[in-house]
Amino acid sequence: MALIVQKYGGTSVGSVERIQAVAQRVKQSAQSGNSLVVVVSAMGKTTDGLVKLAHEISATPNRREMDMLLSTGEQVSIALLSMALQELGQPAISMTGTQVGIVTEAEHTRARILSIEAERIERHLQEGRVVVVAGFQGITSLTDLEITTLGRGGSDTSAVALAAALRADCCEIYTDVPGILTTDPRIVPDARLMDEITSDEMLELASLGAKVLHPRAVEIARNYGVTLVVRSSWTDDPGTRVVSPVPQPRPLQGLEIAHPVDAVEFDTDQAKVALLRVPDRPGIAARLFGEIASQDLDVDLIIQSIHEGNSNDIAFTVTKSSLNRAEAVAAAIAPALRHEVDPDANEAEVMVERQMAKVSIAGAGMIGRPGVAAQMFATLAKAGVNIQMISTSEVKVSCAVDAEDCDRAIAALCEAFQVKNSPVKRDLVAHCDLAIHDGVVPPVRGAALDLKQARLAIRHVPDRPGMAAQVFRLMADRSISVDMIIQSQRCRLINGVPMRDIAFTVAQTDAEEAQAILQQAAPELGCGEITVDPAIAKVSIVGMGMVGRPGIAAKMFASLAQEQINIQMIATSEIKVSCVVAEADGVRALQVVHAAFGLSGQERIVVPA
């Protein structure tokens, strides 16, 4: 007999008929001999309606009272589902987060789970009941009994946390689609259903806006080895399995990571090649990295800075043993590219750094927590480590530094983020039980599009330790989350001071405030103009199979170039490549990239209304 935790979202319990359908499914699973804990969200648009009511009362409602209000939505769902099960002859009991003993941080509207007192649930399960639990909510302690809610993805998080605490055999997430798809089926109707995906890939896709799973839930599943399956609420199809590495033993106290960073990583086998003042037009990145791929050279970090005039800079890192060949490719292609920008130029602008290291912080806990990147930059500055390149993903921030600074950087970061070990660059594929098709792991699993970001550019920032920390601390102090961060490679002297540009993306809703904050601080920062472009889109590919496989980024760039889509910024991690393009090109960019990697399926996926 298996212990299964099932989670049903608001759409799945959006009407009496749908609640009754869920009850039938739950009863069938229970009759098969399984013990069941069922986590449900509020019905349909109930939460939206409650938020609307609150804002009719107050423009800035008290966060404690918002939690008190919003927690009522799930109580309706659990009571009705429990009644529906009882009507079918299936013993069931509904329980709120307080009754279950889901203990959280004292952070109203965005609390994280610290522990779960599972004894009461276990007693009801032993007595043969299905336990129906209100997702999205908890309490600050078993004595204070202050109700909290978990914020975005709260029901997913509740379900996976319960599965971890109960050591369940499986956690099933029921949703509107048949599982995890290669991209958003509303944009690409022939998106393909995946049989399985690794937790690392799912973390990247989830944090990029793939709404099937929240990254907080994926992180818990990965940390505690919870078998996670995403399935359709409307069919009996098997869905998608999320595969995690075998977890290290860890206590259930502090269940949802309280610390935003759970790993500090480093790679000392790095060298950098930078091409300065290359043309700002479609096809340049494709041409450069196509040549590099033809030499079977594997590239790690790729950075394309914002344009200046009609040109921009592209930098990338390779292993030290590959540097001579990479430099030769860059030196061969740079003169022609430089001539397109300036016909009178007689010198190829190629910069090489032979002794570099990459230091990274990683953890899904940094999602939605402004200030983590700023803390990293401040830590490095305090240790006297200058940052030469910055590359970010939603769950990782990487900085290229001088090799001689690596040990000092790692020690400082481990102390700052309370991390007890600093692994070298992991073999991500080897640590997952991942199915191999036709002898290889597919290079790209999925693609994602984000149309809700804006880009800020800060011109002429003094090139000295601590500047990035100052900039992003200003954002963090106003709770503005930053996504992509790019530091230009071009360094120019202004009044004898070396200067670089910094560009980053934020939510469009935060862009004006971010610009105003930076303009106010510009005299203290000593920087130049601050601009905003709200009309951008970020298209990304994610795949464990791109590790150690040259040419994946080049293929993405080439597919965009063929459609005359200009790339404005590039940032990469080990398993992701992201490009910023014009907002008007966003949907088309996602479609062509999805097609370029053969991600389409045979059936059209329709998302229920």
C-alpha positions in Angstrom: 0.0 0.0 0.0 1.4 3.4 -1.1 1.1 6.7 0.7 0.3 9.3 -2.0 -0.1 13.1 -1.7 -2.3 14.6 -4.4 -2.7 18.3 -5.2 -5.6 19.8 -7.1 -5.5 23.5 -8.3 -8.3 26.0 -8.3 -9.5 25.1 -11.8 -9.8 21.4 -10.8 -12.1 22.3 -8.0 -13.8 25.3 -9.7 -17.4 24.0 -9.5 -19.5 21.4 -7.7 -19.3 19.2 -10.7 -15.5 19.4 -10.8 -15.2 18.7 -7.0 -17.4 15.7 -7.5 -15.1 14.5 -10.3 -12.1 14.9 -8.1 -13.8 13.0 -5.3 -14.4 10.1 -7.8 -10.7 10.1 -8.7 -9.6 10.2 -5.1 -12.0 7.4 -4.1 -10.7 5.2 -7.0 -7.2 5.7 -5.8 -8.1 4.9 -2.2 -10.0 1.8 -3.2 -6.8 0.6 -4.9 -5.3 0.3 -1.5 -3.5 3.7 -1.2 -3.4 6.1 1.7 -4.2 9.6 0.5 -3.6 13.1 1.6 -5.3 15.6 -0.8 -4.2 19.2 -1.0 -6.6 21.6 -2.7 -6.5 25.3 -3.7 -9.4 27.8 -3.4 -12.2 27.3 -6.0 -11.6 28.9 -9.4 -11.1 32.7 -9.0 -12.0 32.8 -5.3 -8.6 34.2 -4.3 -8.8 36.9 -7.0 -12.3 37.9 -5.7 -11.1 38.1 -2.1 -8.2 40.3 -3.2 -10.6 42.6 -5.1 -12.8 42.9 -2.0 -9.8 43.8 0.2 -8.8 46.6 -2.2 -12.3 48.0 -2.3 -11.9 48.5 1.5 -8.2 49.6 1.5 -5.7 50.6 -1.1 -3.0 49.1 1.1 -4.6 46.3 3.1 -2.8 45.1 6.2 -0.8 42.0 5.4 -1.9 40.1 8.5 -5.5 40.7 7.7 -4.9 39.7 4.0 -3.7 36.3 5.3 -6.8 36.0 7.5 -9.0 36.7 4.5 -7.2 34.7 1.8 -6.9 31.6 4.0 -10.7 31.2 3.9 -10.8 30.3 0.2 -9.2 26.9 0.8 -11.4 26.2 3.7 -14.4 26.2 1.4 -12.7 23.8 -1.0 -11.6 21.3 1.6 -15.0 21.1 3.3 -16.8 20.6 0.0 -14.4 17.9 -1.2 -14.6 16.1 2.1 -18.4 16.2 1.9 -18.2 14.8 -1.7 -16.0 12.0 -0.6 -18.3 11.1 2.3 -21.3 11.1 -0.1 -19.4 8.4 -2.1 -18.9 6.3 1.0 -15.2 7.2 1.4 -14.3 8.3 4.9 -12.6 11.7 4.8 -11.8 14.7 7.0 -10.8 18.2 6.1 -8.0 20.1 7.9 -6.7 23.6 7.7 -3.0 24.4 7.7 -3.3 25.3 11.4 -4.8 21.9 12.2 -2.2 20.1 10.2 0.6 21.9 12.0 2.3 23.6 9.0 4.6 26.0 10.8 6.1 28.9 8.8 8.2 32.0 9.1 6.4 35.0 10.5 6.2 36.6 7.1 2.6 37.4 6.2 1.6 36.8 2.5 4.9 35.2 1.6 5.8 32.8 4.4 8.1 29.8 3.9 7.5 26.4 5.6 9.8 25.6 8.5 8.3 22.3 9.8 5.2 20.1 9.7 3.8 18.3 12.7 2.6 15.2 10.9 1.2 13.1 13.8 -2.4 14.2 13.5 -2.5 13.4 9.7 -0.8 10.1 10.3 -3.4 9.2 13.0 -6.3 9.9 10.5 -4.6 7.9 7.8 -4.2 4.9 10.1 -7.9 5.1 10.7 -8.6 4.8 7.0 -9.6 8.4 6.2 -8.6 10.5 3.3 -7.1 13.7 4.7 -8.1 16.8 2.7 -5.7 19.6 3.5 -6.0 23.4 2.8 -3.0 24.4 0.7 -1.3 27.8 0.6 -1.5 28.4 4.4 0.2 27.7 7.7 0.8 29.2 11.2 3.8 31.0 12.7 4.0 28.6 15.6 1.9 26.1 17.6 1.6 28.7 20.4 1.0 32.0 18.5 -1.4 30.5 15.9 -0.9 33.5 13.6 -2.3 32.4 10.2 0.1 32.9 7.3 -0.1 32.3 3.6 2.7 31.1 1.4 2.4 33.4 -1.6 2.7 32.3 -5.2 2.8 28.5 -5.7 1.7 28.0 -2.2 -0.5 24.9 -2.8 2.2 23.2 -4.8 4.6 23.9 -2.0 2.2 22.7 0.7 1.7 19.4 -1.2 5.4 18.6 -1.8 6.3 19.7 1.8 3.7 17.3 3.2 5.0 14.5 0.9 8.5 15.1 2.3 7.3 15.3 5.9 5.2 12.1 5.6 7.9 10.4 3.5 5.2 9.7 0.9 5.8 7.3 -2.0 4.7 9.9 -4.5 3.3 13.5 -4.9 0.9 14.0 -7.8 0.2 17.5 -9.0 -3.0 17.6 -11.0 -3.4 20.5 -13.5 -5.1 21.7 -16.7 -2.6 20.2 -19.0 -1.5 16.5 -19.4 1.9 17.1 -17.8 4.9 19.2 -18.4 5.2 20.5 -22.0 8.1 21.7 -24.0 6.6 25.2 -24.0 3.4 27.2 -23.5 0.7 25.4 -25.6 -1.2 28.7 -25.9 1.7 30.1 -28.0 2.9 26.8 -29.6 -0.1 24.5 -29.9 2.1 21.5 -31.0 4.2 21.7 -27.8 5.1 18.2 -26.8 4.4 16.4 -23.6 7.5 15.2 -21.8 7.6 11.7 -20.1 10.2 13.0 -17.7 12.4 16.0 -16.8 15.1 16.5 -14.3 14.5 18.7 -11.3 17.3 21.1 -12.3 15.6 21.6 -15.8 12.2 22.0 -14.1 13.6 24.6 -11.7 14.8 26.7 -14.6 11.6 26.3 -16.6 9.4 26.9 -13.6 11.3 30.1 -12.7 11.1 31.3 -16.3 7.3 31.4 -16.0 6.2 27.8 -16.9 3.2 27.8 -14.5 2.7 24.1 -14.2 5.0 23.9 -11.1 6.4 26.5 -8.8 10.2 26.4 -8.3 9.7 26.3 -4.5 7.9 23.0 -4.8 10.5 21.6 -7.2 13.3 22.5 -4.8 11.7 20.7 -1.9 11.2 17.6 -4.1 14.8 17.7 -5.1 16.1 18.2 -1.6 14.1 15.4 0.0 13.9 12.9 -3.0 10.1 13.2 -3.4 8.9 11.5 -6.5 6.9 14.2 -8.3 4.4 13.5 -11.1 2.4 16.2 -13.0 -0.8 14.9 -14.4 -4.1 16.1 -16.0 -7.1 16.5 -13.9 -9.3 15.4 -16.8 -7.7 12.1 -18.0 -6.0 9.0 -16.6 -2.8 9.6 -18.7 0.5 9.0 -16.7 1.7 12.6 -17.1 5.3 13.7 -16.5 7.8 12.5 -13.9 10.2 14.9 -12.4 13.5 13.1 -11.8 15.8 14.2 -8.9 19.3 13.0 -7.8 19.5 10.8 -4.8 19.3 13.3 -1.9 21.7 13.8 0.9 20.1 13.1 4.3 18.7 16.4 5.8 16.5 17.2 8.8 12.8 18.0 8.3 13.2 21.0 10.6 13.6 24.0 8.4 11.9 22.0 5.7 11.6 24.7 3.1 15.0 26.3 2.8 15.2 29.3 5.0 18.6 30.3 3.5 18.3 31.5 -0.1 21.6 29.8 -1.2 22.2 26.1 -0.7 25.5 25.8 -2.7 28.6 27.8 -3.5 30.3 26.4 -6.7 33.5 27.1 -8.4 35.3 26.2 -11.6 39.0 27.2 -12.0 39.4 25.8 -15.5 38.2 29.0 -17.2 39.6 31.5 -19.7 37.8 34.4 -21.4 37.6 35.7 -24.9 35.9 39.0 -25.6 35.1 40.6 -29.0 34.6 44.4 -28.7 32.5 46.6 -31.0 30.9 43.9 -33.1 27.9 44.9 -35.3 24.5 45.2 -33.5 22.4 43.3 -36.1 20.9 39.9 -36.6 23.2 37.0 -37.3 26.4 38.2 -35.6 26.2 35.8 -32.5 25.1 33.0 -34.9 28.2 33.6 -37.1 30.6 33.8 -34.2 29.4 30.8 -32.2 28.8 28.8 -35.4 32.5 29.1 -36.1 33.3 28.1 -32.6 31.0 25.1 -32.7 32.6 24.0 -36.0 35.8 23.7 -34.1 34.1 21.4 -31.5 34.8 24.0 -28.8 32.5 23.9 -25.7 31.5 27.3 -24.4 30.4 27.9 -20.8 29.4 31.5 -20.0 28.2 33.7 -22.9 27.6 37.4 -22.3 26.3 39.9 -24.9 26.2 43.4 -23.5 23.7 46.2 -24.4 24.5 48.1 -27.6 26.4 51.3 -27.8 25.8 53.1 -31.0 25.7 50.5 -33.7 27.8 47.9 -31.9 28.0 45.8 -28.8 30.4 43.4 -27.1 30.3 39.6 -26.8 32.4 37.6 -24.3 32.5 33.9 -23.6 34.5 31.5 -21.5 36.1 28.2 -22.4 38.4 25.7 -20.7 42.0 26.7 -20.6 43.0 23.9 -22.9 40.6 25.3 -25.6 41.7 28.9 -25.3 44.2 28.9 -28.1 41.7 27.6 -30.6 38.9 29.8 -29.4 41.2 32.9 -29.6 42.2 31.9 -33.2 38.6 31.7 -34.2 37.8 35.1 -32.6 40.9 36.7 -34.2 40.0 35.3 -37.6 36.4 36.6 -37.5 36.9 39.9 -35.6 38.5 42.0 -38.4 35.6 41.5 -40.7 33.0 42.2 -38.0 35.0 45.3 -36.9 35.1 46.6 -40.5 31.3 46.5 -40.7 31.1 48.9 -37.7 34.1 51.1 -38.7 35.5 50.8 -42.2 38.6 52.7 -41.2 39.4 50.3 -38.3 42.7 48.5 -38.8 42.8 46.5 -35.6 40.7 43.6 -34.5 39.5 44.1 -30.9 39.9 40.8 -29.2 40.6 40.6 -25.4 41.8 37.4 -23.8 42.1 36.6 -20.1 44.0 33.3 -19.5 43.7 32.9 -15.7 40.1 33.1 -14.6 37.7 31.3 -12.3 34.0 31.2 -12.1 32.3 31.4 -8.7 28.6 30.8 -8.4 25.8 30.8 -5.8 22.8 28.5 -6.4 19.5 27.9 -4.8 15.8 28.1 -5.6 15.5 30.0 -2.3 16.8 33.2 -4.1 13.7 33.3 -6.3 11.5 36.2 -5.1 14.1 37.3 -2.5 15.6 40.6 -3.7 19.1 41.2 -2.4 20.8 37.8 -2.9 22.8 39.0 -5.9 23.6 42.3 -4.1 24.8 40.3 -1.1 27.1 38.2 -3.3 28.6 41.3 -5.0 29.0 43.0 -1.6 30.7 40.0 -0.2 33.2 39.8 -3.1 33.9 43.5 -2.9 34.6 43.3 0.8 37.0 40.5 0.1 38.7 42.7 -2.5 37.6 40.6 -5.5 36.8 42.5 -8.7 34.1 41.0 -10.9 34.9 40.7 -14.6 31.7 39.0 -15.9 28.3 38.5 -14.4 25.8 35.9 -15.6 22.5 35.1 -13.9 19.7 32.6 -14.1 16.7 32.5 -11.8 18.4 30.0 -9.5 22.1 30.9 -10.0 24.4 33.9 -10.1 27.8 33.4 -11.5 30.8 35.8 -11.5 34.0 35.5 -13.5 37.0 36.6 -11.4 40.8 36.4 -11.5 42.0 32.9 -10.8 44.2 34.1 -7.9 41.1 35.5 -6.2 39.1 32.2 -6.3 40.0 30.8 -2.9 39.3 34.1 -1.2 36.0 34.5 -3.1 34.8 31.0 -2.1 35.7 31.4 1.5 33.9 34.7 1.7 30.8 33.4 0.0 30.5 30.3 2.1 30.7 32.4 5.2 28.3 35.0 4.0 25.6 32.4 2.9 26.3 29.9 5.7 27.2 27.2 3.2 29.4 24.4 4.6 30.9 23.1 1.4 31.8 24.5 -2.0 31.5 21.8 -4.7 33.3 22.1 -8.0 31.2 22.3 -11.1 28.8 19.3 -10.9 28.2 16.6 -13.5 24.5 17.4 -13.6 23.5 14.5 -15.9 25.4 11.8 -14.1 23.5 12.5 -10.9 20.0 11.9 -12.2 18.4 8.7 -13.3 17.6 10.3 -16.7 16.3 8.2 -19.6 18.5 8.3 -22.6 16.9 8.2 -26.1 18.8 6.9 -29.1 22.0 6.9 -27.0 22.0 10.5 -26.0 20.3 12.9 -23.6 18.2 15.4 -25.6 20.2 18.7 -25.6 17.1 20.9 -25.1 14.0 19.9 -23.1 12.0 23.0 -23.2 11.7 26.7 -24.2 10.1 29.6 -22.4 9.1 33.2 -23.1 8.8 36.1 -20.7 7.0 39.2 -22.0 6.7 41.0 -18.7 10.2 42.3 -18.2 11.9 45.7 -18.9 15.6 46.4 -19.2 17.5 49.2 -17.4 20.9 50.3 -18.6 23.4 52.3 -16.5 26.1 53.9 -18.5 29.6 54.6 -17.3 29.7 52.9 -13.9 33.1 53.2 -12.2 35.0 49.9 -12.7 36.0 49.1 -9.1 35.0 46.5 -6.5 31.6 47.2 -4.8 29.8 49.1 -7.6 27.6 46.2 -8.6 26.8 45.7 -4.9 25.8 49.3 -4.5 23.5 49.2 -7.5 21.7 46.0 -6.6 21.4 46.8 -2.9 19.4 49.9 -4.0 17.0 47.5 -5.8 16.8 45.1 -2.9 16.1 47.8 -0.4 12.9 48.6 -2.4 12.0 44.9 -2.8 12.6 45.0 -6.6 13.7 41.6 -7.9 16.3 41.6 -10.6 16.6 38.9 -13.3 19.3 39.0 -15.9 22.4 41.1 -15.1 25.0 41.9 -17.7 28.3 43.8 -17.2 29.9 45.1 -20.4 33.4 44.0 -21.4 34.2 47.4 -22.9 36.1 49.6 -20.4 36.7 53.2 -21.2 38.5 56.0 -19.4 36.4 59.0 -18.5 38.3 61.8 -16.6 40.9 59.1 -15.9 38.4 56.7 -14.3 37.8 53.3 -16.0 34.1 52.9 -16.6 31.8 50.0 -17.7 28.1 49.7 -18.4 25.7 47.5 -16.4 22.3 46.4 -17.7 19.7 44.3 -16.0 16.0 43.3 -16.3 13.2 43.7 -13.8 9.4 43.3 -14.0 7.8 45.9 -16.1 5.8 47.1 -13.1 9.0 47.9 -11.3 10.9 49.6 -14.1 9.9 53.3 -13.5 10.6 53.0 -9.8 13.9 51.4 -10.4 14.9 54.1 -12.8 13.9 56.8 -10.3 15.9 55.2 -7.5 19.0 55.0 -9.7 18.7 58.5 -11.0 18.5 59.8 -7.4 21.6 57.8 -6.5 23.6 58.6 -9.7 25.7 61.4 -8.1 26.8 59.1 -5.3 27.4 56.2 -7.8 29.3 58.5 -10.1 27.6 56.9 -13.1 26.1 58.3 -16.3 22.7 58.1 -18.1 20.1 55.6 -16.9 17.7 54.4 -19.5 14.7 52.0 -19.6 13.3 49.9 -22.4 10.0 48.2 -21.5 9.5 46.7 -24.9 11.6 43.6 -24.6 11.1 39.8 -24.4 13.3 37.1 -23.0 13.3 33.7 -24.8 15.2 30.8 -23.2 16.1 27.2 -23.9 16.7 24.7 -21.1 18.3 21.3 -21.2 20.6 19.1 -19.2 21.9 17.6 -22.5 23.5 20.8 -23.5 26.2 20.3 -20.9 29.5 19.4 -22.7 27.8 19.5 -26.1 29.2 22.3 -28.4 26.9 24.2 -30.8 23.6 24.4 -28.9 23.8 28.1 -28.3 25.0 28.6 -31.9 21.9 26.7 -33.1 19.6 28.9 -31.1 21.3 32.1 -32.4 21.1 30.9 -36.0 17.4 30.1 -35.8 16.8 33.7 -34.6 19.1 35.1 -37.3 17.2 33.3 -40.0 14.1 35.1 -38.9 16.0 38.4 -38.8 15.4 38.7 -35.0 18.1 40.8 -33.5 19.6 39.6 -30.1 20.0 42.5 -27.7 21.4 40.6 -24.7 22.7 37.1 -24.0 23.2 35.3 -20.7 23.8 31.6 -20.0 24.0 29.1 -17.3 25.2 25.4 -17.6 21.7 24.3 -18.7 20.1 27.4 -20.0 20.6 30.0 -22.8 18.6 33.2 -22.6 18.3 36.0 -25.2 16.6 39.4 -24.9 14.9 40.4 -28.1 12.4 43.1 -29.0 9.0 42.6 -27.5 7.4 42.5 -31.0 9.7 39.6 -31.9 9.0 37.6 -28.7 6.3 35.2 -29.7 7.9 34.5 -33.1 11.3 34.0 -31.3 9.8 31.3 -29.1 8.2 29.5 -32.0 11.3 29.4 -34.2 13.5 28.3 -31.3 11.0 25.6 -30.3 11.0 24.3 -33.9 14.8 24.5 -34.3 15.3 22.0 -31.6 12.6 19.6 -32.8 10.5 20.0 -29.7 7.1 19.8 -31.4 4.8 16.9 -30.8 2.2 15.1 -32.9 -0.9 16.4 -31.1 -2.2 19.8 -30.4 -2.6 20.6 -26.7 -5.7 22.5 -25.7 -5.7 24.3 -22.3 -9.2 24.2 -20.8 -10.8 27.6 -20.2 
